[in-house]
Amino acid sequence: MVSHNGSENTRVFQDVREVGEFLNHSLVLKNTITKSEVALIFDWDSRIALLEQKSLKNKKKDFDSIIVEHYEALIKQYVSVDIISQEWDFSKYKLIVAPVLYLFKENTAEKIRDFVAIGGTVVMTYYSGLVNENDLVFLESPPAGLLDVFGIESEEMDALCDDEHNEVVWNGKEYRAIDYCDLIKAGQGRIMAAYGKDFYKGMPALTENKYHNGNAYYIAFRSDDDFLYDFYKNLIGDLQLKKSVDIEFCSDVMIHVRESVNKKYLFIMNFSTQERKISLPETYHSYRGNIVEGNAVLLKGYEFSVLIEDK
């Protein structure tokens, strides 16, 4: 911050001072909260168990990357997403996403069952519900304890080489299936998409099952980013989930909301080196940043803005 000659006239010092001034000015944000209708399960015990087990692709399981892929596909819809563990209270959410939840703890299956039964929606992926909290395999097909909830039964897993892929067609569009393809049987689950080739051509790749008042979706394959973005966009629209702003994703721009009793604070962050302009559907007041052309916000590279809306 301070140069060797003791001068404060350095770029770093001025940048840090600007941040400090903003934080001091932003004490009003101290008691604001984030309201999320969506939660994504990231469980450390499941992660460690998955990394330690010796099957599939031992050198490239990519568990962390898979979690991030689902998270990014969700936040690109501009919805708020909580990261939770299996022990968390599910009742406050409308949608829970559980990617590669290899290990089920004692009450996990029951909690998911109850959540769906009262009207919640769960998305689970391949290689979930294989072992218990002691890393001992369940003596039933995965996802253990939830076969009737998802309406499917997993029989085996095909681990693809890095240069291999399968094909899945959903909503008239073709997507790549890479790394992991779960081979499942659909009982009462509705088949939404199927594999396009190999010995399991025609087997379910994406299913939906209505269980009491809710719905359970099972994604049987690891996909490219396009599929996850399109799938969650469609699902969030169907569930009519609350978005930070109701606009299409702008490349490299993240938008998050914090709320107080009578105000909503909109944080718009440009993670690109390039200038971005965001057109908003509602009228906001500038807290930090420039509003141009009515409801549009102009952001330089790596710039952010904070806007206020009165409730």
C-alpha positions in Angstrom: 0.0 0.0 0.0 2.7 2.5 1.0 5.8 2.8 -1.2 9.4 2.5 0.1 9.7 6.3 0.3 6.6 6.5 2.5 4.3 8.0 -0.1 0.6 7.4 -0.1 0.3 8.5 -3.7 0.3 4.9 -5.1 -2.4 3.2 -7.1 -2.7 0.4 -4.6 -3.1 2.8 -1.7 -5.8 4.8 -3.6 -7.7 1.5 -4.5 -7.6 0.3 -0.9 -8.8 3.7 0.4 -11.7 3.6 -2.1 -12.7 0.2 -0.9 -12.5 1.4 2.7 -14.7 4.5 1.9 -17.3 2.3 0.2 -17.4 -0.2 3.1 -17.7 2.6 5.6 -20.5 4.1 3.5 -22.2 0.6 3.3 -22.9 0.0 7.0 -26.6 0.1 6.1 -26.0 -3.3 4.5 -25.0 -4.8 7.8 -28.5 -6.1 8.7 -29.6 -7.1 5.2 -30.2 -10.7 4.3 -30.3 -13.0 1.3 -33.5 -14.9 0.6 -32.9 -18.1 -1.3 -35.5 -20.5 -2.7 -32.8 -22.8 -4.1 -30.2 -24.9 -2.2 -27.4 -27.0 -3.5 -26.0 -29.8 -1.3 -22.3 -29.9 -0.9 -21.4 -32.4 1.7 -17.8 -32.8 2.9 -18.2 -36.4 4.2 -19.7 -37.5 0.8 -16.8 -35.7 -1.0 -14.1 -37.5 1.0 -15.8 -40.9 0.6 -16.1 -40.4 -3.1 -12.5 -39.4 -3.5 -11.3 -42.4 -1.5 -13.4 -45.1 -3.2 -11.6 -47.0 -6.0 -13.8 -47.2 -9.0 -14.8 -45.2 -12.0 -12.2 -42.7 -13.0 -9.7 -42.8 -10.1 -7.5 -40.0 -11.4 -10.2 -37.6 -12.6 -13.4 -37.9 -10.6 -14.0 -34.1 -10.9 -16.5 -34.0 -8.0 -15.7 -30.4 -7.1 -16.0 -29.4 -10.8 -19.4 -31.1 -11.1 -20.7 -29.2 -8.1 -19.5 -25.9 -9.5 -21.0 -26.7 -12.9 -24.5 -27.1 -11.3 -24.0 -24.0 -9.1 -22.9 -21.8 -12.1 -25.8 -23.1 -14.2 -28.2 -22.0 -11.4 -26.7 -18.6 -10.6 -26.6 -17.8 -14.3 -30.4 -17.8 -14.0 -30.0 -14.9 -11.5 -31.5 -16.8 -8.7 -30.0 -16.9 -5.2 -28.5 -20.3 -4.2 -27.6 -21.5 -0.7 -24.8 -24.1 -0.3 -26.0 -26.5 2.4 -25.1 -29.9 3.9 -27.3 -32.9 4.3 -28.0 -32.0 7.9 -29.5 -28.6 6.9 -33.2 -27.8 7.2 -34.8 -28.3 3.8 -38.2 -26.8 4.5 -37.4 -23.2 3.6 -36.5 -24.1 0.0 -38.6 -24.8 -3.1 -35.8 -26.5 -5.1 -32.9 -28.6 -3.8 -30.1 -29.8 -6.1 -28.0 -32.8 -5.0 -25.2 -33.5 -7.5 -23.2 -36.7 -7.0 -24.4 -37.2 -3.5 -22.5 -40.5 -3.1 -23.0 -40.9 0.6 -26.3 -40.7 2.4 -26.3 -40.0 6.1 -28.8 -41.6 8.5 -31.8 -39.3 7.8 -31.0 -38.0 4.3 -33.3 -40.2 2.3 -36.1 -39.6 4.7 -35.6 -35.8 4.6 -35.6 -35.8 0.8 -38.7 -38.0 0.8 -40.6 -35.6 3.2 -39.4 -32.5 1.3 -40.8 -33.8 -2.0 -44.0 -35.2 -0.5 -45.0 -31.7 0.8 -44.4 -30.1 -2.5 -40.7 -29.5 -2.9 -38.7 -30.3 -6.0 -35.4 -32.2 -5.9 -32.8 -32.7 -8.7 -30.4 -35.6 -8.1 -27.7 -36.9 -10.4 -25.8 -40.1 -11.2 -23.7 -41.8 -8.5 -25.9 -40.8 -5.6 -27.1 -42.8 -2.6 -24.6 -45.7 -2.9 -23.2 -45.8 0.7 -24.2 -44.9 4.2 -22.4 -42.5 6.7 -19.9 -45.3 7.5 -19.0 -45.7 3.8 -20.7 -49.1 3.7 -22.7 -49.9 0.6 -26.4 -50.1 0.8 -27.9 -53.5 0.0 -30.3 -52.0 -2.6 -30.0 -50.2 -5.8 -29.2 -46.5 -5.7 -30.4 -44.0 -4.9 -31.0 -46.0 -1.7 -34.2 -45.4 0.1 -35.6 -43.2 -2.7 -36.4 -45.5 -5.6 -40.1 -44.8 -5.3 -39.5 -41.0 -4.9 -37.5 -40.8 -8.2 -39.3 -43.6 -9.9 -36.0 -45.1 -11.1 -33.4 -47.7 -10.2 -29.7 -47.4 -11.1 -28.1 -50.7 -12.3 -24.6 -49.8 -13.3 -22.3 -46.9 -14.3 -20.4 -46.5 -17.6 -17.3 -44.4 -17.1 -16.2 -42.9 -20.4 -12.7 -42.2 -21.5 -11.7 -38.6 -21.9 -12.1 -38.8 -25.7 -15.5 -40.5 -25.6 -19.0 -39.1 -25.3 -22.6 -40.2 -25.7 -25.5 -38.2 -27.0 -28.7 -37.1 -25.3 -31.6 -35.3 -27.0 -33.8 -33.2 -24.8 -36.4 -30.6 -25.9 -35.3 -31.0 -29.5 -31.7 -30.2 -28.8 -28.7 -32.6 -28.8 -26.2 -32.5 -25.8 -23.0 -34.3 -25.1 -22.9 -36.9 -22.2 -19.3 -37.1 -20.9 -17.3 -38.9 -18.2 -20.2 -40.7 -16.4 -23.4 -42.3 -17.7 -25.7 -43.9 -15.2 -27.6 -46.9 -16.6 -31.0 -46.7 -15.0 -34.4 -48.4 -15.3 -37.5 -46.2 -15.1 -40.3 -47.6 -13.1 -43.1 -45.0 -12.7 -40.6 -42.2 -13.6 -41.3 -40.4 -16.8 -38.5 -40.6 -19.3 -37.7 -37.0 -20.5 -34.6 -37.9 -22.5 -32.6 -41.0 -23.5 -29.1 -42.0 -24.6 -28.4 -41.9 -28.3 -25.8 -44.5 -28.8 -23.7 -47.4 -27.4 -25.1 -50.5 -25.9 -27.4 -48.5 -23.7 -29.0 -46.5 -26.5 -32.6 -45.7 -25.7 -32.1 -46.1 -21.9 -33.3 -43.2 -19.7 -30.9 -40.2 -19.3 -33.2 -37.8 -17.7 -36.4 -38.6 -15.7 -39.1 -36.9 -13.8 -41.4 -38.5 -11.1 -44.3 -36.9 -9.3 -44.3 -38.0 -5.7 -47.3 -36.9 -3.7 -47.2 -33.0 -4.0 -43.7 -32.6 -5.3 -41.4 -33.7 -8.1 -38.1 -35.5 -8.3 -35.7 -35.3 -11.3 -32.8 -37.6 -11.9 -30.0 -36.6 -14.3 -28.2 -39.8 -15.2 -25.2 -38.3 -17.1 -22.6 -35.7 -16.7 -23.3 -33.1 -19.3 -21.8 -30.1 -21.0 -22.6 -26.7 -19.6 -25.2 -26.0 -22.2 -27.5 -28.8 -20.9 -27.4 -27.7 -17.3 -28.1 -24.1 -18.2 -31.0 -25.0 -20.4 -32.4 -27.6 -17.9 -32.3 -25.2 -14.9 -33.7 -22.3 -17.0 -36.7 -24.5 -17.9 -37.1 -25.8 -14.4 -36.9 -22.4 -12.7 -39.5 -21.1 -15.1 -41.8 -24.0 -14.4 -41.4 -23.5 -10.6 -41.8 -19.7 -11.0 -38.9 -19.1 -8.7 -38.0 -15.6 -7.6 -35.1 -14.1 -9.6 -32.8 -11.2 -8.6 -33.8 -9.7 -11.9 -35.9 -11.2 -14.7 -33.4 -11.0 -17.5 -31.3 -13.3 -19.7 -27.8 -14.1 -18.5 -25.3 -11.5 -19.6 -21.9 -13.1 -20.1 -19.5 -12.7 -17.2 -22.0 -10.6 -15.1 -23.2 -11.9 -11.8 -26.2 -10.3 -10.0 -27.1 -10.9 -6.3 -29.7 -9.3 -4.0 -29.7 -8.5 -0.3 -32.8 -7.2 1.4 -33.8 -5.1 4.4 -37.3 -4.5 5.8 -38.1 -1.8 3.2 -35.3 -1.9 0.6 -33.7 -4.3 -1.9 -30.0 -3.9 -2.8 -28.9 -5.2 -6.1 -25.2 -6.1 -6.6 -24.1 -6.2 -10.2 -20.6 -7.4 -10.8 -18.7 -7.6 -14.1 -16.1 -10.4 -14.0 -14.9 -9.6 -17.5 -12.1 -7.2 -18.7 -14.7 -5.9 -21.3 -17.4 -3.3 -20.8 -20.9 -4.7 -20.2 -24.3 -3.0 -20.2 -27.2 -4.5 -18.3 -30.8 -3.4 -19.1 -33.0 -3.9 -16.0 -36.8 -4.4 -16.1 -37.4 -2.2 -13.1 -36.4 1.2 -11.8 -33.6 1.4 -9.3 -31.7 4.2 -7.6 -27.9 4.3 -7.8 -26.1 3.4 -4.5 -22.8 3.0 -6.3 -22.3 3.0 -10.1 -23.8 4.7 -13.1 -27.3 4.2 -14.4 -27.5 5.1 -18.1 -30.4 5.2 -20.6 -33.2 4.8 -18.1 -32.9 1.4 -16.4 -29.6 0.3 -17.9 -26.3 0.0 -16.0 -22.9 0.4 -17.7 -20.0 -1.5 -16.1 -16.4 -1.2 -17.1 -14.1 -4.2 -16.9 -14.1 -5.7 -13.3 -16.4 -2.9 -12.2 -19.4 -3.3 -9.9 -22.5 -1.4 -9.1 -25.0 -1.4 -6.2 -28.5 -0.3 -6.8 -31.5 0.3 -4.5 -35.1 -0.5 -5.0 -37.8 0.6 -2.5 -40.2 -2.3 -1.6 
